[in-house]
Structures are given as C-alpha cells and as structure tokens.
Amino acid sequence: MDINNKTRIHWACRRGMRELDIAIMPFFENDYDSLPDADKQVFIRLLECEDPQLYRWLMNQAVPEEADMARMIKMIQKKNAERSSLA
C-alpha cells in the first residue's frame, strides 16, 4: 500500500472490532501525517496484520516480535492516552 494513498489507508484503518477502530482511527486522523515516511511504512505493515493480533498488541496482551512494530504500538497507545487525558 502506498504511504500517500490516504483514502486506502483510511479504509484499512476501519477494522471489524470497535476496540481497534477506537485505537487506530484517532491515531491515523491526528498523527499519521506528521510521521516520517519510514514510520508510515511501519504503520501500514501494522494494518496488514490480523485483527486478533492487533487487538492483543494494543491491549498489552502480547508484544510484536519486530522492534519497529512494537515501537509503533507503543506510539499509538501513547498518543491515544495523551488525547484522552486532555478530554
């Protein structure tokens, strides 16, 4: 998936689980554009993972083996926590 095809990426962010939508969509809408291209690639690779795996990672039930993926999960969690603390 092309890192600049935001329509397709937006569609890929829409998952089958509400919990994933709540975690992934705000990050995409608020933070994706400011990521360096390398991190955009990692985010896209993350979107290619299956929902159950993403859920386990985002809910701290497991950690991705790949360091870049683990860093992206932590970044998503941190950004979302910062947003919710402002509400």
N, CA and C atoms as an extended XYZ file, in Angstrom:
261
Properties=species:S:1:pos:R:3:atomname:S:1:resname:S:1:resid:I:1 pbc="F F F"
N         0.851       -1.167        0.000 N   MET     1
C         0.000        0.000        0.000 CA  MET     1
C         0.901        1.234        0.000 C   MET     1
N         0.564        2.201       -0.802 N   ASP     2
C         1.324        3.446       -0.921 CA  ASP     2
C         1.086        4.316        0.316 C   ASP     2
N         2.171        4.822        0.909 N   ILE     3
C         2.045        5.633        2.128 CA  ILE     3
C         1.313        6.944        1.888 C   ILE     3
N         1.173        7.350        0.627 N   ASN     4
C         0.498        8.606        0.305 CA  ASN     4
C        -0.951        8.416       -0.126 C   ASN     4
N        -1.407        7.190       -0.236 N   ASN     5
C        -2.787        6.918       -0.624 CA  ASN     5
C        -3.657        6.904        0.636 C   ASN     5
N        -3.989        8.101        1.103 N   LYS     6
C        -4.683        8.223        2.385 CA  LYS     6
C        -6.085        7.625        2.365 C   LYS     6
N        -6.729        7.637        1.223 N   THR     7
C        -8.065        7.043        1.147 CA  THR     7
C        -7.995        5.548        1.417 C   THR     7
N        -7.042        4.895        0.811 N   ARG     8
C        -6.886        3.447        1.004 CA  ARG     8
C        -6.432        3.136        2.431 C   ARG     8
N        -5.534        3.940        2.964 N   ILE     9
C        -5.060        3.726        4.335 CA  ILE     9
C        -6.214        3.934        5.312 C   ILE     9
N        -6.994        4.973        5.087 N   HIS    10
C        -8.166        5.237        5.937 CA  HIS    10
C        -9.093        4.027        5.938 C   HIS    10
N        -9.336        3.470        4.764 N   TRP    11
C       -10.193        2.293        4.659 CA  TRP    11
C        -9.587        1.122        5.433 C   TRP    11
N        -8.281        0.934        5.336 N   ALA    12
C        -7.606       -0.165        6.039 CA  ALA    12
C        -7.639        0.016        7.551 C   ALA    12
N        -7.755        1.263        7.997 N   CYS    13
C        -7.840        1.535        9.439 CA  CYS    13
C        -9.170        1.079       10.024 C   CYS    13
N       -10.183        1.008        9.204 N   ARG    14
C       -11.506        0.580        9.663 CA  ARG    14
C       -11.479       -0.926        9.833 C   ARG    14
N       -11.589       -1.366       11.060 N   ARG    15
C       -11.446       -2.780       11.384 CA  ARG    15
C       -12.811       -3.381       11.730 C   ARG    15
N       -12.808       -4.661       12.032 N   GLY    16
C       -14.038       -5.344       12.400 CA  GLY    16
C       -14.347       -5.270       13.879 C   GLY    16
N       -13.424       -4.736       14.653 N   MET    17
C       -13.615       -4.639       16.109 CA  MET    17
C       -13.684       -3.176       16.520 C   MET    17
N       -14.652       -2.858       17.328 N   ARG    18
C       -14.815       -1.487       17.806 CA  ARG    18
C       -13.569       -1.015       18.567 C   ARG    18
N       -12.991       -1.892       19.375 N   GLU    19
C       -11.813       -1.527       20.162 CA  GLU    19
C       -10.652       -1.121       19.248 C   GLU    19
N       -10.515       -1.809       18.140 N   LEU    20
C        -9.446       -1.464       17.203 CA  LEU    20
C        -9.739       -0.150       16.502 C   LEU    20
N       -10.987        0.065       16.121 N   ASP    21
C       -11.354        1.340       15.499 CA  ASP    21
C       -11.057        2.505       16.439 C   ASP    21
N       -11.362        2.322       17.715 N   ILE    22
C       -11.145        3.369       18.710 CA  ILE    22
C        -9.651        3.645       18.896 C   ILE    22
N        -8.815        2.639       18.737 N   ALA    23
C        -7.370        2.816       18.904 CA  ALA    23
C        -6.694        3.327       17.642 C   ALA    23
N        -7.080        2.794       16.491 N   ILE    24
C        -6.343        3.075       15.259 CA  ILE    24
C        -6.802        4.348       14.561 C   ILE    24
N        -8.107        4.581       14.475 N   MET    25
C        -8.612        5.728       13.712 CA  MET    25
C        -8.124        7.078       14.252 C   MET    25
N        -8.183        7.320       15.554 N   PRO    26
C        -7.692        8.622       16.039 CA  PRO    26
C        -6.214        8.844       15.737 C   PRO    26
N        -5.431        7.785       15.841 N   PHE    27
C        -4.011        7.903       15.527 CA  PHE    27
C        -3.836        8.271       14.061 C   PHE    27
N        -4.546        7.585       13.178 N   PHE    28
C        -4.440        7.896       11.756 CA  PHE    28
C        -4.890        9.329       11.482 C   PHE    28
N        -6.016        9.717       12.019 N   GLU    29
C        -6.583       11.036       11.737 CA  GLU    29
C        -5.744       12.177       12.305 C   GLU    29
N        -5.091       11.956       13.434 N   ASN    30
C        -4.380       13.046       14.116 CA  ASN    30
C        -2.861       13.007       13.984 C   ASN    30
N        -2.292       11.836       13.768 N   ASP    31
C        -0.843       11.703       13.869 CA  ASP    31
C        -0.149       11.186       12.614 C   ASP    31
N        -0.871       10.511       11.752 N   TYR    32
C        -0.245        9.876       10.588 CA  TYR    32
C         0.534       10.871        9.735 C   TYR    32
N        -0.053       12.001        9.419 N   ASP    33
C         0.587       12.964        8.520 CA  ASP    33
C         1.929       13.468        9.037 C   ASP    33
N         2.111       13.504       10.334 N   SER    34
C         3.355       14.028       10.898 CA  SER    34
C         4.444       12.959       11.033 C   SER    34
N         4.118       11.707       10.719 N   LEU    35
C         5.114       10.631       10.815 CA  LEU    35
C         6.126       10.729        9.683 C   LEU    35
N         7.372       10.366        9.955 N   PRO    36
C         8.338       10.221        8.857 CA  PRO    36
C         7.906        9.050        7.971 C   PRO    36
N         8.350        9.054        6.731 N   ASP    37
C         7.944        8.016        5.784 CA  ASP    37
C         8.227        6.608        6.292 C   ASP    37
N         9.342        6.414        6.967 N   ALA    38
C         9.679        5.074        7.484 CA  ALA    38
C         8.624        4.606        8.488 C   ALA    38
N         8.151        5.515        9.347 N   ASP    39
C         7.112        5.151       10.312 CA  ASP    39
C         5.767        4.949        9.625 C   ASP    39
N         5.512        5.671        8.552 N   LYS    40
C         4.280        5.438        7.790 CA  LYS    40
C         4.282        4.022        7.226 C   LYS    40
N         5.432        3.566        6.772 N   GLN    41
C         5.549        2.194        6.264 CA  GLN    41
C         5.280        1.174        7.369 C   GLN    41
N         5.798        1.435        8.560 N   VAL    42
C         5.568        0.531        9.688 CA  VAL    42
C         4.078        0.508       10.029 C   VAL    42
N         3.437        1.673       10.041 N   PHE    43
C         2.009        1.743       10.334 CA  PHE    43
C         1.214        0.932        9.315 C   PHE    43
N         1.566        1.039        8.049 N   ILE    44
C         0.877        0.282        7.001 CA  ILE    44
C         1.086       -1.215        7.193 C   ILE    44
N         2.298       -1.620        7.562 N   ARG    45
C         2.546       -3.039        7.842 CA  ARG    45
C         1.702       -3.519        9.014 C   ARG    45
N         1.530       -2.648        9.992 N   LEU    46
C         0.689       -2.964       11.139 CA  LEU    46
C        -0.753       -3.204       10.694 C   LEU    46
N        -1.231       -2.378        9.761 N   LEU    47
C        -2.601       -2.535        9.267 CA  LEU    47
C        -2.804       -3.833        8.495 C   LEU    47
N        -1.732       -4.428        8.031 N   GLU    48
C        -1.818       -5.684        7.291 CA  GLU    48
C        -1.941       -6.888        8.218 C   GLU    48
N        -1.808       -6.674        9.513 N   CYS    49
C        -1.925       -7.758       10.490 CA  CYS    49
C        -3.403       -8.081       10.723 C   CYS    49
N        -3.637       -9.268       11.210 N   GLU    50
C        -4.994       -9.719       11.504 CA  GLU    50
C        -5.528       -9.013       12.760 C   GLU    50
N        -6.833       -8.810       12.795 N   ASP    51
C        -7.466       -8.115       13.914 CA  ASP    51
C        -7.153       -8.730       15.283 C   ASP    51
N        -7.252      -10.057       15.438 N   PRO    52
C        -6.955      -10.616       16.763 CA  PRO    52
C        -5.532      -10.300       17.253 C   PRO    52
N        -4.570      -10.317       16.325 N   GLN    53
C        -3.188       -9.999       16.700 CA  GLN    53
C        -3.070       -8.525       17.091 C   GLN    53
N        -3.646       -7.651       16.279 N   LEU    54
C        -3.626       -6.216       16.612 CA  LEU    54
C        -4.267       -5.968       17.971 C   LEU    54
N        -5.371       -6.605       18.225 N   TYR    55
C        -6.067       -6.440       19.498 CA  TYR    55
C        -5.153       -6.834       20.663 C   TYR    55
N        -4.510       -8.001       20.552 N   ARG    56
C        -3.613       -8.446       21.633 CA  ARG    56
C        -2.490       -7.440       21.869 C   ARG    56
N        -1.926       -6.919       20.787 N   TRP    57
C        -0.846       -5.946       20.931 CA  TRP    57
C        -1.343       -4.652       21.559 C   TRP    57
N        -2.438       -4.114       21.053 N   LEU    58
C        -2.929       -2.823       21.540 CA  LEU    58
C        -3.491       -2.894       22.958 C   LEU    58
N        -3.911       -4.086       23.381 N   MET    59
C        -4.438       -4.268       24.734 CA  MET    59
C        -3.374       -4.811       25.690 C   MET    59
N        -2.106       -4.763       25.256 N   ASN    60
C        -0.966       -5.204       26.072 CA  ASN    60
C        -1.057       -6.660       26.510 C   ASN    60
N        -1.653       -7.492       25.668 N   GLN    61
C        -1.710       -8.917       25.961 CA  GLN    61
C        -0.545       -9.656       25.305 C   GLN    61
N         0.113       -8.998       24.371 N   ALA    62
C         1.277       -9.562       23.684 CA  ALA    62
C         2.093       -8.399       23.128 C   ALA    62
N         3.310       -8.691       22.717 N   VAL    63
C         4.207       -7.682       22.147 CA  VAL    63
C         4.698       -8.197       20.795 C   VAL    63
N         4.661       -7.349       19.771 N   PRO    64
C         5.192       -7.790       18.477 CA  PRO    64
C         6.667       -8.160       18.598 C   PRO    64
N         7.071       -9.187       17.871 N   GLU    65
C         8.477       -9.593       17.884 CA  GLU    65
C         9.358       -8.563       17.195 C   GLU    65
N         8.842       -7.945       16.146 N   GLU    66
C         9.606       -6.958       15.391 CA  GLU    66
C         9.655       -5.636       16.172 C   GLU    66
N        10.841       -5.119       16.380 N   ALA    67
C        11.039       -3.914       17.193 CA  ALA    67
C        10.282       -2.710       16.632 C   ALA    67
N        10.282       -2.521       15.320 N   ASP    68
C         9.567       -1.384       14.729 CA  ASP    68
C         8.072       -1.464       14.979 C   ASP    68
N         7.524       -2.666       14.897 N   MET    69
C         6.093       -2.847       15.145 CA  MET    69
C         5.773       -2.582       16.617 C   MET    69
N         6.628       -3.064       17.510 N   ALA    70
C         6.418       -2.829       18.937 CA  ALA    70
C         6.490       -1.332       19.246 C   ALA    70
N         7.434       -0.638       18.614 N   ARG    71
C         7.558        0.811       18.813 CA  ARG    71
C         6.316        1.538       18.309 C   ARG    71
N         5.762        1.101       17.166 N   MET    72
C         4.565        1.736       16.613 CA  MET    72
C         3.357        1.506       17.529 C   MET    72
N         3.226        0.311       18.064 N   ILE    73
C         2.130        0.024       19.004 CA  ILE    73
C         2.236        0.956       20.209 C   ILE    73
N         3.431        1.098       20.760 N   LYS    74
C         3.633        1.992       21.908 CA  LYS    74
C         3.316        3.442       21.533 C   LYS    74
N         3.690        3.850       20.335 N   MET    75
C         3.413        5.211       19.883 CA  MET    75
C         1.908        5.447       19.788 C   MET    75
N         1.189        4.491       19.224 N   ILE    76
C        -0.271        4.612       19.112 CA  ILE    76
C        -0.891        4.707       20.502 C   ILE    76
N        -0.467        3.836       21.401 N   GLN    77
C        -1.005        3.847       22.758 CA  GLN    77
C        -0.715        5.173       23.466 C   GLN    77
N         0.500        5.668       23.318 N   LYS    78
C         0.894        6.915       23.974 CA  LYS    78
C         0.096        8.100       23.432 C   LYS    78
N         0.003        8.216       22.112 N   LYS    79
C        -0.733        9.331       21.509 CA  LYS    79
C        -2.201        9.291       21.905 C   LYS    79
N        -2.796        8.111       21.908 N   ASN    80
C        -4.195        7.995       22.295 CA  ASN    80
C        -4.397        8.328       23.769 C   ASN    80
N        -3.454        7.932       24.621 N   ALA    81
C        -3.548        8.242       26.051 CA  ALA    81
C        -3.427        9.757       26.269 C   ALA    81
N        -2.542       10.398       25.530 N   GLU    82
C        -2.403       11.850       25.640 CA  GLU    82
C        -3.696       12.554       25.223 C   GLU    82
N        -4.321       12.075       24.174 N   ARG    83
C        -5.580       12.680       23.722 CA  ARG    83
C        -6.679       12.490       24.739 C   ARG    83
N        -6.768       11.304       25.318 N   SER    84
C        -7.853       11.042       26.263 CA  SER    84
C        -7.639       11.781       27.585 C   SER    84
N        -6.391       12.074       27.922 N   SER    85
C        -6.140       12.820       29.163 CA  SER    85
C        -6.499       14.297       29.011 C   SER    85
N        -6.589       14.764       27.772 N   LEU    86
C        -6.975       16.150       27.522 CA  LEU    86
C        -8.487       16.337       27.536 C   LEU    86
N        -9.218       15.234       27.409 N   ALA    87
C       -10.681       15.331       27.323 CA  ALA    87
C       -11.306       15.606       28.662 C   ALA    87
